[in-house]
Amino acid sequence: MQQIKRELAKAGISYVDECLGGNIQGVRIGDMYIVEHGSGTGYYVGDLEDAGEACYTLEEALELAKKYWGETEIEGIGVVVIAIVEVGEDYIDQLITIKTDRCSLEGAKKEARDAGYRVIDECCHVVPTTHEVQIIVAVEPE
């Protein structure tokens, strides 16, 4: 599940971790669930009412999640907060905050670059919550 979570975060798709009983973990995007198949060879994607037998690859599951995210206005999750933070040798300083309706990690990095900042790619990440998506873009000191 860690790989699907990383890929969802990179795509700027907000999700909620859920325990579905026993030791079964899944992620929920609105009312769609992604659960690792018991065989470890793929993912089940859908609502919990649908007992379909489809087992999707990581790429297929991500495409379905992106399609769902793009087509669905998820209640309570419509705000993306982009925080551009300067990262020095012994400090972090928040420079600006941008609120938008939708944005991916790559889009947030582009916003920072367009504003003249030098982005530290390996220090940028997405923090999905139940109310908003927070994207942290780390930039070098001027």
SVG drawing of the C-alpha trace seen along z (x, -y; Angstrom):
<svg xmlns="http://www.w3.org/2000/svg" viewBox="-23 -36 47 51">
<polyline fill="none" stroke="black" stroke-width="0.4" points="0.0,0.0 2.9,-2.3 3.6,-2.5 0.0,-3.4 0.0,-6.1 3.2,-7.6 1.9,-7.7 -1.4,-9.2 0.4,-11.9 2.6,-12.7 -0.5,-13.1 -2.0,-15.5 -4.9,-13.1 -6.1,-13.3 -7.0,-10.1 -7.8,-8.7 -6.2,-5.6 -8.8,-3.1 -8.7,0.2 -11.3,2.4 -11.3,5.1 -8.7,7.5 -5.4,6.6 -6.8,5.3 -5.7,1.7 -7.1,-0.5 -7.2,-4.0 -10.4,-5.9 -10.8,-8.7 -14.4,-10.0 -16.4,-6.8 -13.9,-4.8 -11.6,-2.4 -8.2,-1.0 -7.2,2.2 -4.2,4.4 -5.3,7.8 -4.7,10.6 -2.2,12.3 -0.1,9.1 -0.2,9.0 -2.5,6.0 -5.2,3.8 -9.0,3.9 -10.6,0.6 -14.2,-0.4 -16.8,-0.8 -17.2,1.7 -20.7,2.7 -19.3,4.0 -17.9,7.5 -16.1,7.5 -13.3,9.9 -11.1,7.3 -7.4,7.1 -5.7,4.0 -2.0,3.3 -0.5,0.3 -0.6,-1.7 -4.3,-0.8 -5.3,-1.6 -3.6,-5.0 -5.3,-5.8 -8.7,-4.9 -8.0,-7.0 -6.9,-10.0 -10.1,-9.6 -12.3,-9.4 -10.5,-12.4 -10.9,-14.5 -14.6,-13.7 -15.7,-13.9 -16.1,-17.0 -15.3,-15.5 -17.3,-17.2 -15.0,-18.8 -11.9,-18.3 -11.6,-21.1 -8.8,-23.2 -5.1,-22.8 -2.7,-24.8 0.7,-25.2 3.3,-26.3 6.6,-27.4 9.3,-27.0 12.9,-28.1 15.2,-25.4 18.6,-26.5 21.3,-24.6 19.7,-24.9 16.3,-26.5 13.0,-26.3 11.1,-29.5 7.7,-29.6 7.8,-32.2 4.3,-32.2 1.1,-30.2 -1.1,-29.8 -4.7,-28.4 -6.1,-26.9 -8.9,-24.5 -6.7,-21.7 -3.0,-21.3 -0.5,-18.4 2.9,-18.3 4.5,-19.0 2.1,-21.9 3.1,-23.4 6.8,-23.0 6.1,-24.8 4.4,-27.7 7.4,-28.1 9.8,-28.0 7.7,-30.5 7.9,-32.8 11.7,-32.7 12.6,-30.1 15.1,-27.2 13.1,-24.1 14.7,-21.3 12.8,-18.4 13.7,-15.6 12.3,-17.7 8.9,-18.4 5.8,-16.4 2.1,-16.2 0.2,-15.9 -3.4,-14.8 -5.8,-15.5 -9.6,-15.0 -10.2,-18.7 -7.5,-19.8 -4.4,-18.8 -1.2,-20.5 1.7,-20.6 5.1,-21.6 7.5,-23.0 11.0,-23.3 13.3,-26.0 16.9,-27.0 17.8,-30.2 18.4,-33.2"/>
</svg>
